[in-house]
Amino acid sequence: MCTDPQRRTAAGVPDTIEFTTKPHLALQMIGAALRSGVPAGWVAADEVYGADPQLRAGLEAHGLGHVSAPPGNPPNPSTPPEQPEPGPRSG
């Protein structure tokens, strides 16, 4: 968030523009698309968006299903752990 008025002015950022998160922007954009008649039944999201409870609640309020990546990319439990390469045989 930029709180430096000179920097905001130099960048052409109006005083009326406030900081908002990516998930909040996404929900605003999705709402605008739905109000415009864009058909949608579900949303896919990465972990940044999927970890935001307000975004998930907003999608549900719009009647949209959603899937998202889990935070932190935990290992897939169905994938076996890597095995070390076998060393040279002696004998």
Contacts in CASP RR format, 6 or more apart in sequence:
PFRMAT RR
TARGET T0000
AUTHOR 0000-0000-0000
METHOD contacts of the structure
MODEL  1
MCTDPQRRTAAGVPDTIEFTTKPHLALQMIGAALRSGVPAGWVAADEVYG
ADPQLRAGLEAHGLGHVSAPPGNPPNPSTPPEQPEPGPRSG
1 19 0 8 1.000
2 8 0 8 1.000
2 11 0 8 1.000
2 13 0 8 1.000
2 19 0 8 1.000
8 15 0 8 1.000
21 52 0 8 1.000
22 48 0 8 1.000
22 49 0 8 1.000
23 48 0 8 1.000
23 49 0 8 1.000
23 50 0 8 1.000
23 52 0 8 1.000
23 54 0 8 1.000
23 55 0 8 1.000
24 52 0 8 1.000
24 54 0 8 1.000
24 55 0 8 1.000
26 45 0 8 1.000
26 49 0 8 1.000
26 55 0 8 1.000
27 54 0 8 1.000
27 55 0 8 1.000
27 58 0 8 1.000
27 59 0 8 1.000
30 40 0 8 1.000
30 43 0 8 1.000
30 59 0 8 1.000
30 62 0 8 1.000
30 64 0 8 1.000
31 62 0 8 1.000
33 40 0 8 1.000
34 40 0 8 1.000
34 62 0 8 1.000
40 64 0 8 1.000
41 63 0 8 1.000
41 64 0 8 1.000
41 65 0 8 1.000
42 64 0 8 1.000
42 65 0 8 1.000
42 66 0 8 1.000
42 67 0 8 1.000
43 59 0 8 1.000
43 64 0 8 1.000
43 65 0 8 1.000
43 66 0 8 1.000
43 67 0 8 1.000
44 66 0 8 1.000
44 67 0 8 1.000
44 68 0 8 1.000
45 55 0 8 1.000
45 66 0 8 1.000
45 67 0 8 1.000
45 68 0 8 1.000
45 69 0 8 1.000
46 68 0 8 1.000
46 69 0 8 1.000
47 68 0 8 1.000
47 69 0 8 1.000
47 70 0 8 1.000
47 71 0 8 1.000
47 72 0 8 1.000
47 73 0 8 1.000
49 55 0 8 1.000
49 68 0 8 1.000
50 56 0 8 1.000
50 66 0 8 1.000
50 68 0 8 1.000
50 69 0 8 1.000
50 71 0 8 1.000
51 68 0 8 1.000
51 71 0 8 1.000
56 66 0 8 1.000
56 68 0 8 1.000
59 65 0 8 1.000
59 66 0 8 1.000
60 66 0 8 1.000
END
